[in-house]
Amino acid sequence: MTTTRSTKQSPRPGLPLIAATTATLPAVMLSSLAVAQPADADTRPQTVPATLAAAIEAQAAAVRAGIIPAAAVPAALPSGLQPTRVTPTAHTVVRGDTVSGIAGRYGLSTTAVLKLNNLKSNSVIYPGQRIKLKAAAAPAARTAAAPASTAARTYTVKSGDTLGGIAGRHGVRLSQVLSWNGLKVTSIIYPGQKIRLGAGTAVAAAPAKAAAPAATRSASYVIKSGDTLSGIAARHGVKLADILSANRLKVTSIIYPGQKLAIPGKAAAVQPASSVTPLVPSSFLGYTYPAAVVSSANKNKALLNASPVPSLAQMQSIVADTARRMGVDPALAQAFAYQESGFNQRAVSPANAIGTMQVIPSSGEWASDLVGRKLNLLDPYDNATAGVAIIRQLIRTSKSLDYAIAGYYQGQYSVNKHGMYTDTKRYVAAIKAHRKNFS
């Protein structure tokens, strides 16, 4: 029905061994100079460097007093011997990290780190996420003799890939990947899709196709799971701008399985909607939900599929930490999250119950009122917060823990008025069994 972040400080690199002997360096050098002069050395006067003169004077003083004056010993390591602070190319987020904290740790500005990772000041980061600390090195300029028709490299999308992850692994900027592929940060990618990794010259269309002007009437296409507007345009050989114009869409518009698009200038067979498998079905456990609700559920599912989310183990930690902070038994909160979604933040039900804690939008509004701020159920931390806030309120206002658990599933009003339904009783038993496992 109805998800915080301890910084593990990297050990400071030790100074090179030469730093430990810096203070004795002048005396050692002078000893060598004093005894290594050959008897027949050239006695012509030479200009003595000021630093060497100071060292000779210090040596003379040492002979007289047995102590080298402090002023003759350098207080700081010479710049040429100072260790260089090496900034890694990326940082893996650990629990408790913030963007500003990461930036400060490596001597960078928060603004630069945000810009480098296409983040905003209020963007959510989570354990395990890779934060870039250096821009990818600019590719070497091609020589004039390089062939202009060199094709760009491509990468085949695998399950779990994100556009930011693909860009990072191949040493290019996310903005470049988006530009080369006609994509936006909200575009959905799918396994098997080809992603261009360079601005190479596009392959020219086959002459036979170019000479076939007959098929010019518009056709329609029914969107499948994993489709993107740019991918649809490419497969039908039309411009993305034409697809957008024909369907009154923007590049930021969200599309979902079952939606029908007009394909301008192409005669293609219209696909029956019955052949399309939506991301979220319209029925569950014998209940069929209104089309508008299922449509919203599909849109939320598409957004979550296109967004980076914590792993199941990371999400479990987020739920437990949130519960501790909010005064709820962590084992109980984990039991709800496991029963509802198996700690899967991408889970969306036909009733439009969203994320790990499976909170529907109206319950999310209630949870927002309970915590005093607007919660975004697509955000893993907010999703956990919403679910835990509801659990806490149900415990406070129910006559028993069983009734509180039942209220999360059946609704508190319904439980109080009608008692627990048979499936509700099974749900309560399951939550209590899971709680024991997480205790």
N, C-alpha and C positions, 0 to 999 in steps of 0.2 A: 504494500500500500504506500503504504506510506513509505566531508567526512571530515605534534603540531609540529612543528618542524624542528641536537647538541652538536655543536660544531667540533669536529675533530681537527685540532690545529696541527698542520704539518710540521714536523720537526724542523727547526731552523738549520740550514746547511752549516756544517762546521767550517771554520776558517782553514785555509790551506796551512800546511805545516810551517811554511815560512813565517807566518805571523807570530808563532811562538818564539822565534829566535830573532825577531826584528831588533829588539833592544840591545842585543850584543853585537849586532852587525858592525857598527863603527869600530869597536875595539878589535874585533877579529881582523878586519881589513887593515887597520893600522899596524897590527903586529906583523902581518905579512909584508907590508911596505917597509917596515923598519929593518927587518933582517934579510930581505931578499935583494938588496941593492948590491950589484957586483962592485968589487974594489976599484976597477978601472972604468967606472961609469962616467959618462960625459958630464963635466962639471959646469958647462955653460949655463948661465942663469936662464931659467924658464919661468913663464907666468904660472903661478899656482892658482887653480880655480878657488873661488871663495869658499865653497863647501869643503874642499880638501884642506884649505888653510885652517878652517874652523876645526876640522878633525885633527890636524897636526897639533894645533894649540891645545885641544882637549887631551891628546896623548901626552903632551908635555906636562900638563896639569896632573894627569894621572900618575906620571912618574914622581912628581913632587909630593902629591897628597895621597896617592893611592886610590883616588876616587875620580871617576869621570863626572864632570858637572852635568846636572840634569839638563841644562840648556843645550848641551852638545848632543843629546840623544833625541832623535825624532819621537814625538809623542803619538803620531799617527802612522798607520801603515802607508808607505808610498803608493800613490795612485796606480802605478803600474803593477803593484802586487796585490791590490785589493780584489777580493772575490767578486765575480760578476753575478748579479742576481738573475737567475734564469726563470723566466715566466713560461709555464707549460702552455701548450696550444689549447688545452681545454681542462675543465674542472668537473669532476663528477659530484653532483649534489649529494650531501648527506643530511640526515635529519637535523633540523635546526638552522640550516643555511639560509641566507638571504642574498639577493643580488648585490646589495651594497656591501655586505660582509665579505662576499667572495671578491669583489672588486678591491676592497681595502687590503685584503690579505696579500694580493699580488701587486699592489701599488698602482692600480688602475682606477680610472674614474667610473662611477656607477653609470653615468650617461653613455660612456663608450661601450661598456659591457651590454647594456640594454640594446643599444643600436646594433651591435655586432650580432646579437642573437634574435633580432626582430621582436624584442619584448617591450612591454610597457611597464611603467612604474608599479602598476597593480597586477601585473601578470603573476600567475601561480607557478612556482617551481616545486619539484618533488624529488624525493630520494631516488638516485639512479639516473636522473636526467643529466645530460652532458651540456655544459655551458662553455661556449667558445671564448677564449681569452685573447686569441690572435686572429687577425684576418688572414684568409688564405693568401699565400704568396701569388703575386700576379704572374701569369704564365709568360714565359719568355717570348719576346716578339719573333714572329715568323720572318724568315729572310724573304727577300723579294722573289727568290727563285721557287718558293714553296707553291705548289699548285693551288689555285683558288678554289678548286672543286672538292677539296678534302672534306669528307663527311664527318659530322660530329659523332662522338662516342655515344653509346646508349646504355642504359641500365634497365634490366627487367625487374619490376617491382616484386618483392616477396611479401608474404604475410607478415604483418607487424611493422612494415616500413612506414616512415613518414617522409615528407618532402624535406624537412629540416635535417633529418637523419641522413638521408641520401646525399644532400649537399655537403654535410660535414664529413662523411666518409670519403668523398671524392675531392675534398679540398677546394670547393667552390662555394660561392655565396648563395643563400637561399633565393635572393632576389634574381640571381642569374638563372637558376633552374626554372623559376616561375616564368621569366621572360622567354627563355629558349623554348618552353613548352606551351606558352599561351595560357598559363595557369594562374590562379590566385591562391592566397594562403588558405582560403576556405574550400578550394577544390578537393574533391574526393579522388584518391588513387586506389587502385585495386591490383591484386596479384596478377602478374602476366603483362601488365601495362608497360610500354616502353617509355623511358624517360630520357630525353636528350641531355647530355652533359657537356655540350659545347655549342658554339654558334656556327657550326659547319654549314656549308651550302646544302639546301634541301634537294632531294633527288627529284629530277624533272619528271612530270607525268608522262606516261606512255603515250606515243603519238596516236595510237588507235583510239584511246579514250578521248583525247583532245579533239579528234575529228568526228566525234559522234554527238551532234548537237540536237538530236531528236528528242531525248528525254529531258524536257524542261519543266514539266508540271510539278507542282509541290506534292510531297508525300508526307507521311507522318511516321513517327518512331515512338515506341513505348519504352520508357526508361527501365533498365534492368539494374539490379544491385551492383554497385561499383562503378557505374557510369559517371562520366564528367561531361560537361558541355563541350569542352575542347576535344575530348576523345570522340564524342558523337560527331562533331563537325569534321574531324580528321577522317573517320571511317566512311563518311558519306561524301568526302571530297568537296566540302563547302567551307566557306569562311565562318569563323566563330562569330564575327560581327553580324553575319547574315542570319545565323541561328538566333542570336539574341534579338535582332530586330523583328524577325518573323514571329517570335513568341512573346514579345514585349517583356524581355528579361534583361537583367543586368549581370555583369560578370560575378557579382556577389550573391546573386539569387541562389536559393537552395532548391535542388531538384530531388525527387524521391521516386522509388520504384513504383511503376504503374502510371506515372504521369506521361501524357502524350505530348510530343513535340512536333511542330511542323518543320519539315526539312525543305527549304526553298530550292527550286530548280532541279529536283531529283525525283525520278519516278521509281519508288521502291515499294515493295509490298508492305501493306499495313499489318503490323504484328497484332494479333489478338491479345487483349489485356489478360485473358485467362492463362496465357503462356508465361506470364511474368510472375516471378516469386518475390514478394515484397520483403523488405528487411524485417518488418514486424507484421505478423499475421493479424487478421481481424478478430480471431476468436481464441479463447484459452479456457481450458477446464470446463468446456460446455457453455461458456458465455460468449456472445458475439457483441462487440463494442461498436458504437456509432462511428460512421465514416470519418467525421471531423476529428474525433479523438484518435483514431488509428492513423489518420494523416499526420497529426501533430507528433504522434509517437514515431512515425517513420522519419520525420524531419529531425527529431532529436537524436534518433539512432544514427542518421547520416552524419550529423555534426560530431557525435562522439566517435564514430568510426574514423573521421578525418582528423581527430585531435589526439595528441599524445596523452596517454593516461598511465597511472602507476600500475605496476605489476600486481598480481593477486597478493603476494606477500607484502609488498609495500602498502597496498590498500588496507590490508589487515592491521598493520602497524598504525596507520592513520586513524582507523576506527578506534583501536584500543587507546591511543594517546588522547584522542578527542574525548572519549568517555572519561578517562582519568581527570582531565582538565575540567570537565563539566560535572563531576561528582556522581557519575554513573558507573556501576560495576562493569569493568572492561570485558569480563567474560560474557556478561549478558548482552552487551552491545555487539560483540563479535558473533554471538549466537544468532542475533537478528540478521546481521550482514551475511553470514554464511547461509542461513535459511533462505533469505530473499534473493541473493544473487551469486553466492559463492565468492564474494569480494570482487565481483566484476563491475567496474565503473561504466563499462559500455553496455550494460544490460538495460533494455527498455521493454516494457510489457505492452500488450494491446491497450491496456487501460491508461497508457502514458505514464506509468510508474518508472521513475528515472534513476539510473545509477546503482551504486552499491547498496544503498539503503532502500531502494525502490520507493521513492517518495513522489506522489502525484503533485502536479503544480499547485492545486488548492491547499494541500497539506504543507507544501513548501512555503506558501504565504503565511500560514499559521505559525510554522517554525520560525519564519522571519520575525514575526511579532514577538515570539517567545524570547528570542535572543537580542532583539532590538536593532537589527540591521537587515538589509536585503540580502538574501541568500540565493546564489546561483546553483541550481541543482546539477548543472553540467560540470561544475568545478568539484573535483574529488574531495577537497577539504570542506567546502560548504555542504556537499551532499552528506558527509559524515556528521557534520554539525546539525543539519536538519533532522536526520534520523535520531541522533542521540537526544536532541532537544525534545522531540516528540515522545521518546521513551521515558525521559525524565518527567515530563508533564503527566503522562498516563499513570506513572507510578504514584505521583503526588495526589492524583485525583480519583484513583480507583480504589475499591474496597479491598482488593487483594492483588498480589502480584499476578496471579492467573488472569484476573480480569484486565489488568494493564496489558499483559501480553496479548490477550484476545482482542483488545481495543486496537492494537496496531494492525491486526489482520482484518477484523470484521468492522471496526469502527466503534468508538466508545458508546455513542448513543444507542446503536443497534444492540450492543451487548447488554447494556443496562435495561433496554426495553424488551428484548426478545430472548435474552440468555445466549449461551454459546451454541452455535450450530455444530453439527457433527464434524464438519471439516475444520471448524475453528478449534475444537477440542484436540484434534490431531495436530494442528499447528502449535498449540500451547505445549503439548507433550514434546514435540520436536524441538522447540526453543529451549525447554528445560533440559533436555538431553544434551543438546549442543553446548549449553552453558557449563555443564559438568566437564565436557571435553576441553573447554577453554580455560577452566579454573586452574 
